[in-house]
């Protein structure tokens, strides 16, 4: 495949793409960046719309990289060859992968979520750190969670650190963004039992029954869940804390709860 070649990091297209590291630019352009072999591969598998691919062929050495290069060459989007020092302007952190993709930001309404017969849904309310959101998505993918809803989202699901921490599973786990009120109404409409993780709950997490259609709800790192997640149809649960800390990192809590649900459902 013939590609256009750009050699200067001052090229306007490079500058425009580099701005996608900022959330306001992702929102303004309706686009985001993907790098990493696993992340790009999973985005391709999920049918994410690629707008432009920047590649440095000299960095494409490993077999998995060469296999991905062949897939990218078949992608119906703009292809641009750049030297490594230009690609580094686009790559996240200190990565030296051979490709960076500009992708169209997908819409994430609740209406896009199709639940299976006996769903397990995760809800994360106002989780602030993109790395935590990414780790939750990765655990959700591993434990077979049916969907993840970011309620009153406080971080961008397509932040580079979310994509990195999720190892690209952000593209494979059904994901929606909505307000907490909309999310609670949606859960009720689908007749899901709601389990809210709170540090002051009386019931231990392993005492709850997750075998029926259920939702596990987790709050922000700083303040936990809002009062919306309380009521007669919401069961509060907690993890035992035997040390001086009163809670785990939200992504660690999520992994414990997801795998307890998986254990019960598998049994």
Secondary structure, DSSP 4 states (H G I P E B T S, - for coil): ---EEE--TTSHHHHHHHGGGSHHHHHHHTEEEEESHHHHHHHHHTT--EEEEEE-GGG--SHHHHHHHHHHHTSSSEEEEE-HHHHTTTSSTT---SEEEEEEPPP--GGG----TT-EEEEEES---HHHHHHHHHHHHHHT-SEEEEET--S-TT-HHHHHHHTTGGGTS-EEEE-HHHHHHHHHHTT-EEEEE-TT-SEEGGGS--SSSEEEEE-BTTTB--GGG-STTEEEEE----SS-S---HHHHHHHHHHHHHHHHH-
